[in-house]
């Protein structure tokens, strides 16, 4: 199975987008969770 350099670049860019969007989602969830705990304690 031969993998061309172009397909490697495409896979890498897709992975990068997935990781960055995943980080954004987890950041949002963490912020929402933190605010929820602040509201319940305060």
Order of alpha helices (4+ residues) and beta strands (2+ residues): alpha
